[in-house]
Amino acid sequence: MGRRPSVEPTPGLLLVDKPQGWTSHDVVGRARRLAGTRKVGHAGTLDPMATGLLVLGIGRATKLLTYITGHDKAYEATIRLGQSTVTDDAEGDVTSSADASGVTDKEIAAGVAALTGDIMQRPSSVSAIKVDGKRSYARVRGGEDVELPERPVTVSRFEVLEARRHDEVVDVDVVVDVSSGTYVRALARDLGAALGVGGHLTALRRTRIGRIPLTEAATLDELTAKVDAGESLPLLPLGPAAAATLPPVPISDDDARALGYGQWIESDAGSEGEHLALLDARGDLIALGERRGGKIKPVVVMKPAGAAAE
């Protein structure tokens, strides 16, 4: 790899098409070398077997990541009916098998319909959810039996694209749109359980987070080639990044100055308690704010008063 930048680039979002076999932390590590800064974070992990959109924050854009994480997400996935695994995906050992060749398309459609809408879901036991201060997956790997409590999630779209039959298993290609905190491998597990044959996830690709699409992302090889050629990383600047994450609110220069000093501003934008992206006339992000009554409180000031222009 070539020489990396010695100074931190303009802050922004880096949209990466994560390759299979990489952890999200691996991708962050590569991005740190490419960007020449350790101030890199991600907005929600992808399992090593998964591919697709991973949103990284560079520099001060890391302050946006909390708001991106809570957005709904879209995936393309393949569910294998006829086998259950310890991890509810292809990375775990098979714990049981059943002949799924007799499961009809109509039964699959009915099972999918039952898992669509507002549902209660039990997260996979190998998730990163903490149990008494320790990650659930660490407890499972340590030999413990862990069953996490159910919680409400929303599956706004669960559509079957194709059901491919191979001997005693059925591979079901699906697309799903889900609320933050929904586990697609738990959908695979629960669909298989409902059909009486077991199920697990064999492929997962994230195609969207909120209003940010996978089509805007670059592969790590493409990003590395750009930096090796002396080009800048294709960062989504703070203004457009915030506008893609939170409702954008245009503000006057006077309000921008007030926000820079941490002062509240008068505004009827947004609904009570809603977080907003406050942009000046040039589209630059001045602050992240929260509607409180008839005013907006600055939650994170991105351009403090007197700060040098980017």
Backbone hydrogen bonds, N-H to C=O, Kabsch-Sander energy under -0.5 kcal/mol:
donor,donor_aa,acceptor,acceptor_aa,energy
12,G,58,I,-1.0
13,L,236,L,-2.4
14,L,56,L,-2.8
15,L,13,L,-0.6
16,V,14,L,-0.7
16,V,54,L,-2.5
17,D,218,A,-2.5
18,K,16,V,-1.0
18,K,52,G,-3.0
21,G,48,P,-3.4
22,W,19,P,-1.2
22,W,48,P,-0.5
24,S,46,L,-0.6
27,V,23,T,-1.7
28,V,24,S,-2.2
29,G,25,H,-2.4
30,R,26,D,-2.1
31,A,27,V,-2.6
32,R,28,V,-2.3
33,R,29,G,-1.5
34,L,30,R,-2.3
35,A,31,A,-2.9
36,G,32,R,-1.2
37,T,32,R,-1.3
40,V,38,R,-2.1
41,G,57,G,-1.7
43,A,55,V,-2.4
44,G,42,H,-0.8
50,A,47,D,-1.4
51,T,204,L,-2.4
52,G,18,K,-1.4
53,L,206,R,-2.4
54,L,16,V,-2.5
56,L,14,L,-2.7
56,L,54,L,-0.6
57,G,41,G,-2.5
58,I,12,G,-2.6
59,G,39,K,-2.5
61,A,58,I,-1.8
62,T,59,G,-1.9
63,K,60,R,-1.7
64,L,61,A,-1.9
65,L,61,A,-0.5
65,L,62,T,-0.9
67,Y,64,L,-1.0
68,I,64,L,-1.4
69,T,65,L,-2.4
70,G,66,T,-0.8
71,H,68,I,-1.9
73,K,178,V,-2.8
74,A,208,R,-2.1
75,Y,176,V,-2.6
76,E,205,R,-2.6
77,A,174,V,-2.5
78,T,203,A,-2.1
79,I,172,V,-2.7
80,R,200,H,-3.1
81,L,79,I,-0.7
81,L,170,V,-3.3
82,G,198,G,-2.6
83,Q,80,R,-0.6
84,S,96,S,-2.5
86,V,93,D,-2.1
88,D,85,T,-0.7
90,A,201,L,-1.4
92,G,89,D,-1.4
95,T,84,S,-2.6
96,S,84,S,-1.3
98,A,82,G,-2.4
100,A,98,A,-0.7
100,A,168,E,-3.3
103,V,100,A,-1.8
108,I,104,T,-2.2
109,A,105,D,-2.5
110,A,106,K,-2.1
111,G,107,E,-2.3
112,V,108,I,-2.4
113,A,109,A,-2.3
114,A,110,A,-1.8
115,L,111,G,-0.7
115,L,112,V,-0.9
116,T,113,A,-1.4
117,G,155,V,-3.1
119,I,117,G,-0.7
119,I,153,V,-2.3
121,Q,119,I,-0.5
121,Q,151,R,-2.9
127,S,124,S,-1.6
131,V,134,K,-3.4
132,D,130,K,-0.5
134,K,131,V,-1.4
136,S,129,I,-2.8
137,Y,127,S,-1.8
139,R,135,R,-1.7
140,V,136,S,-2.2
141,R,137,Y,-2.5
142,G,138,A,-1.2
143,G,140,V,-1.9
144,E,139,R,-2.5
146,V,144,E,-0.7
151,R,121,Q,-1.9
153,V,119,I,-2.6
155,V,117,G,-2.9
156,S,154,T,-0.7
156,S,177,D,-1.2
157,R,177,D,-1.6
159,E,175,V,-2.6
161,L,173,D,-3.3
162,E,173,D,-1.3
164,R,162,E,-0.5
164,R,171,D,-3.4
165,R,163,A,-0.5
166,H,169,V,-2.8
169,V,166,H,-2.7
170,V,81,L,-1.9
171,D,164,R,-3.3
172,V,79,I,-3.4
172,V,170,V,-0.6
173,D,162,E,-2.8
173,D,171,D,-0.6
174,V,77,A,-3.0
175,V,159,E,-2.0
176,V,75,Y,-2.3
177,D,157,R,-2.0
178,V,73,K,-3.0
179,S,154,T,-2.4
182,T,179,S,-1.6
184,V,182,T,-0.6
187,L,183,Y,-1.3
188,A,184,V,-2.0
189,R,185,R,-2.3
190,D,186,A,-2.8
191,L,187,L,-2.4
192,G,188,A,-2.2
193,A,189,R,-2.2
194,A,190,D,-2.3
195,L,191,L,-1.6
196,G,193,A,-1.0
197,V,192,G,-2.0
198,G,192,G,-1.9
200,H,80,R,-1.7
201,L,88,D,-2.1
202,T,78,T,-2.9
203,A,78,T,-1.2
205,R,76,E,-2.8
206,R,51,T,-2.4
207,T,74,A,-2.4
208,R,74,A,-1.2
209,I,212,I,-2.4
210,G,72,D,-3.0
211,R,244,A,-0.8
212,I,209,I,-2.6
214,L,207,T,-2.5
216,E,213,P,-1.4
217,A,214,L,-2.4
218,A,15,L,-2.2
223,L,219,T,-2.3
224,T,220,L,-2.7
225,A,221,D,-2.3
226,K,222,E,-1.8
227,V,223,L,-2.1
228,D,224,T,-2.7
229,A,225,A,-1.5
230,G,227,V,-1.7
231,E,226,K,-2.8
235,L,233,L,-2.0
236,L,13,L,-3.0
238,L,11,P,-0.6
241,A,237,P,-2.7
242,A,238,L,-2.8
243,A,239,G,-2.3
244,A,240,P,-1.5
245,T,242,A,-1.0
246,L,242,A,-3.3
249,V,277,A,-3.2
251,I,279,L,-2.6
256,A,252,S,-2.4
257,R,253,D,-2.2
258,A,254,D,-2.1
259,L,255,D,-2.8
260,G,256,A,-2.0
261,Y,257,R,-0.9
261,Y,258,A,-0.9
262,G,259,L,-2.1
263,Q,258,A,-2.6
265,I,296,I,-1.9
267,S,294,G,-2.1
273,G,291,R,-2.5
274,E,271,S,-2.6
276,L,289,G,-2.9
277,A,247,P,-2.5
278,L,276,L,-0.6
278,L,287,A,-2.5
279,L,249,V,-2.4
279,L,277,A,-0.7
280,D,284,D,-2.2
283,G,280,D,-2.1
286,I,278,L,-2.7
286,I,284,D,-0.6
287,A,278,L,-1.2
288,L,300,V,-2.8
289,G,276,L,-2.5
289,G,287,A,-0.5
290,E,297,K,-2.4
291,R,274,E,-2.2
292,R,295,K,-3.2
295,K,292,R,-1.7
296,I,265,I,-2.6
297,K,290,E,-2.9
299,V,288,L,-3.4
300,V,288,L,-1.8
302,M,286,I,-1.9
302,M,300,V,-0.7
303,K,286,I,-2.0
305,A,260,G,-2.2
307,A,304,P,-2.3
